[in-house]
Amino acid sequence: MKATTQKELVLSHLKKRKRITSWDAIQKYGITRLAHYIYELKREHKIERVMECAEGRKWAKYVYHGEYNA
């Protein structure tokens, strides 16, 4: 199945690579509303937000743990 919406692109990326950051979404897909799609996907999928920090900068990394009832 080829991803057609931005939400589907995010889910496809998570299923393949198990994690995504806002920077990944912007660079690879031009998606600037990653948190919104993660919020929607969390209804059916186990996705954890992990805060990362380096060189005085902080960002969220979203980690995919599979579907509910899968």
C-alpha positions as CSV (number, residue, x, y, z in Angstrom):
1,M,0.0,0.0,0.0
2,K,1.4,3.4,-1.0
3,A,0.9,6.2,1.6
4,T,-1.2,9.0,0.2
5,T,-1.9,11.3,3.1
6,Q,0.6,12.9,5.4
7,K,-0.8,10.8,8.3
8,E,-0.2,7.7,6.3
9,L,3.3,8.8,5.5
10,V,4.0,9.2,9.2
11,L,2.6,5.8,10.0
12,S,4.5,4.1,7.2
13,H,7.7,5.7,8.4
14,L,7.1,4.6,12.0
15,K,6.3,1.0,11.0
16,K,9.5,0.8,8.9
17,R,12.0,2.7,11.1
18,K,10.3,2.6,14.5
19,R,10.9,6.2,15.3
20,I,10.5,9.7,13.9
21,T,11.4,13.3,14.9
22,S,10.0,16.6,13.7
23,W,13.2,17.2,11.7
24,D,12.8,13.8,10.0
25,A,9.2,14.6,9.0
26,I,10.2,18.0,7.7
27,Q,13.2,16.8,5.7
28,K,11.8,13.6,4.3
29,Y,8.1,14.5,3.7
30,G,7.7,18.3,4.2
31,I,5.4,17.6,7.1
32,T,5.4,20.4,9.7
33,R,2.5,19.2,11.9
34,L,4.0,15.9,13.1
35,A,2.6,16.2,16.7
36,H,-1.0,16.5,15.2
37,Y,-0.6,13.3,13.2
38,I,1.0,11.5,16.2
39,Y,-2.0,12.6,18.3
40,E,-4.4,11.1,15.8
41,L,-2.3,7.9,15.4
42,K,-2.2,7.3,19.1
43,R,-5.9,6.3,19.1
44,E,-5.0,3.0,17.3
45,H,-1.2,2.6,17.8
46,K,1.2,2.5,20.7
47,I,3.4,5.5,20.2
48,E,5.7,6.8,23.0
49,R,7.1,10.4,23.1
50,V,10.8,10.4,24.3
51,M,12.4,13.7,25.0
52,E,16.0,14.0,23.8
53,C,18.6,16.6,24.7
54,A,22.0,17.5,23.3
55,E,24.1,20.6,23.2
56,G,21.5,22.7,25.0
57,R,18.7,21.7,22.6
58,K,15.6,19.5,23.3
59,W,13.3,17.7,20.9
60,A,10.8,15.0,20.9
61,K,11.3,11.6,19.3
62,Y,8.3,9.4,18.7
63,V,8.8,5.7,19.1
64,Y,6.5,3.1,17.5
65,H,5.5,0.0,19.6
66,G,2.8,-1.5,17.4
67,E,-1.0,-1.5,17.1
68,Y,-3.5,-1.9,19.9
69,N,-5.2,-5.3,19.7
70,A,-2.7,-6.6,17.1
